[in-house]
Amino acid sequence: MKKASKILLSTLLLSGMLFTMRVNAQESTPTEPQSESTGMGALLFEDITKEKFDSIVPNTIEINETRTDFVNTIIENENSLDGDVLTKAVEKINGEVQEKIITLFENSGYMDTLEEEKKAIIVEINDPYFDYDVMTVSLNADGTTKYSKEITIKFSKEDNYSTTDETYVKNKVNSIKFAKYGDMDAVFTIYNLGDEENANKWTEKTYDFTKLLNDNSITIKTSIAAGGFGGGTPWGMIMLLHFYKNSVLYESKPIYNLGAFGTTLENGTPVNMAKLEKEDETYKELEKELSNRGLSNIIDCYELTAYGETTDNMKVSFTLGNDYNGKDVQILHRKKDNTYEIFKTTVKDGKAEITVSEFSPFMIALSDGTTVQNTDASPNNAQTSSMDIVLYSILALGSIVGITYILVSKKKKEIA
């Protein structure tokens, strides 16, 4: 639609008159169909296909911003009082990309330069923390999204950028052995069972991320990418680690920063210990199983979870207290395949020890004079005397039951 036609149409609408317009062939010879009523440009957006939309919107768009500058904005935003630093940076990038997309649509013949047409193109960074190099371009019609496409942002190359440094940093980061919390990398600060005083002092700054790399040439900066969560163990929040060399960012990695009650195995695997209350369904299930076996004098119930590699044979020592010395206890273990194994042992030095190959729920009960067949199929404990055994203890405060782990096998086993 020509400029003169737009002016005339606007005049007619303002005067409250409605006309059917006809453009003389001598005045204009359009090469594409024109909009006669919507004002949506040389071609109607309602006629555009998904294939045409995808062909106009490129897979990658380069912007003037550097990746380091943008990430520094994320970090600055966490320390800013107004909290708008990141919002403004995102709006700037969104606006720059939107202008580039609008130009591409104009050149394709589907858009003129009216502001209303421009508003139909929506450009947004997917996630300013985790996916700040991925954007979604959408075409909106009548308030709804007609088509959308994800594109990649190509940040400007920095003057002191080095492919050698980038490769070096990425290899260093990839060599870090993280724990796994779900499908995501994690670091743990482990507290002794019952040490609520120190556990309550945990913050997102408790963990020293610089110890992940023994390399002073790489700087690690952190930012908070999500709010904290708690109400149990473990607790913590998602952090975003940024790795710099020569002041240039080369790698970003989202990671869980967690606190937990438990212990750490020799190979670095954190093991979380959560006390299960009587109202818990797992507690009720194990209690019923022990009742069927004639046991009712329950001491406590715990869920043990390893976040990483374990071994085939791990000696678990439950700290019950010296009052139980010489008494027989039964320790019921529900395995991952939902079958049960039960161990009979005598408390010595306030501890009840068993050997297991996996962690999951355990319930401890006094034998009550009932004899239960020990179904522990693990190797004879006498074999451990010739092995390199490393002891880790969790202290028990007051009447809280404690637990100790002894690593007795070097054979690795993956835990899902």
Secondary structure as GFF3:
##gff-version 3
##sequence-region A 1 416
A	DSSP	alpha_helix	3	14	.	.	.	ID=ss1
A	DSSP	three_ten_helix	45	47	.	.	.	ID=ss2
A	DSSP	alpha_helix	50	56	.	.	.	ID=ss3
A	DSSP	beta_strand	60	66	.	.	.	ID=ss4
A	DSSP	alpha_helix	67	78	.	.	.	ID=ss5
A	DSSP	alpha_helix	85	108	.	.	.	ID=ss6
A	DSSP	alpha_helix	115	119	.	.	.	ID=ss7
A	DSSP	beta_strand	121	127	.	.	.	ID=ss8
A	DSSP	beta_strand	131	141	.	.	.	ID=ss9
A	DSSP	beta_strand	144	156	.	.	.	ID=ss10
A	DSSP	alpha_helix	163	174	.	.	.	ID=ss11
A	DSSP	beta_strand	179	181	.	.	.	ID=ss12
A	DSSP	beta_strand	184	191	.	.	.	ID=ss13
A	DSSP	alpha_helix	196	199	.	.	.	ID=ss14
A	DSSP	three_ten_helix	209	212	.	.	.	ID=ss15
A	DSSP	beta_strand	218	224	.	.	.	ID=ss16
A	DSSP	beta_strand	235	245	.	.	.	ID=ss17
A	DSSP	beta_strand	248	264	.	.	.	ID=ss18
A	DSSP	beta_strand	270	275	.	.	.	ID=ss19
A	DSSP	alpha_helix	281	292	.	.	.	ID=ss20
A	DSSP	beta_strand	298	306	.	.	.	ID=ss21
A	DSSP	beta_strand	310	311	.	.	.	ID=ss22
A	DSSP	beta_strand	314	319	.	.	.	ID=ss23
A	DSSP	three_ten_helix	322	324	.	.	.	ID=ss24
A	DSSP	beta_strand	328	334	.	.	.	ID=ss25
A	DSSP	beta_strand	340	346	.	.	.	ID=ss26
A	DSSP	beta_strand	351	356	.	.	.	ID=ss27
A	DSSP	beta_strand	361	366	.	.	.	ID=ss28
A	DSSP	three_ten_helix	381	386	.	.	.	ID=ss29
A	DSSP	beta_strand	390	394	.	.	.	ID=ss30
A	DSSP	beta_strand	402	407	.	.	.	ID=ss31
A	DSSP	beta_strand	412	413	.	.	.	ID=ss32
###
